[in-house]
Amino acid sequence: MKKINILLVGISVLLLTSCKQEAVKPKVTYDATKGKVKSRLDTTQIEVADLPIQMEGTNYLIHPVGDLSISEGRTKSSYGSTSADRVSFTISNTSEFEITGYLRNLKFQQIGSDSIKVLTDKPVLIQTATYLKTIADKTKQQIMVYTMADRDTNKDGKLDTSDIKTLYISEISGKKLMKLSPELQDLIDWNLVESKNRLYFRTIEDANKNGQFDKNDILYYHFVDLSNLGWVVMDYKPV
């Protein structure tokens, strides 16, 4: 009995140690000489596209592009259980004015044209793409806002949600794609204030360069005036 208790304690310690190591996985890994990070993208995945989406009041189709989702599963047959891969061809979810998922790109096609334009030719992982319908109603400008990872900041060989999240903006056509959040600052959240036609957002800087974003780091506050297409990021200090 004593040996069993010792064994159980040992297993518990190993599990706790494992969880602790997972919790402190850095979100940013800095180059030892230059403090820079590089982009990487898994090229072994199979790329597929969902059926196109048209946001209300716009003249463009949006084609979400992502990786084919394949998971292992078990199926029953007359000879018993067998292993089989389960394939999901759906890569995105769509609400009224937003597309969500883990997308490798978006492609834009003007109604009446066969030409399709990609949002970006760089490796990215798009998590949300939001059409600012209320801004379009007020200013006649049709704008998309994106949250995405655009660099393999933790250098684990993958571009995924473990990397820094960034904020981008573009016209509804996918043109004029512009990064709003500062380099190597993790996006916390963003909010549209319709009465001022402003897009507000917060970011955090890894000030102590420990690879984590926590209470010891620095918060920054920004906004962009969407009244015209001359998008300029402005800083402000509410605290």
Secondary structure, DSSP 8 states (H G I E B T S, - for coil): -HHHHHHHHHHHHHHHHHHHHHHT--S----TTT---B----TTS-EEE---B--TT-SEEEEEEEE-EEEEEEEEETTEEEEEEEEE---EEE-SSEEEEEEEEEEEEETT----EES-SS--EEEEEEE-HHHHHHHS--EEEEEEE-SBTT-SS--STTS--EEEEEETTS-S-EE-S-TTEEEEEEEEEGGGTEEEEEEEE-TT-SS--STTSEEEEEEEE-SSS---EEEE---
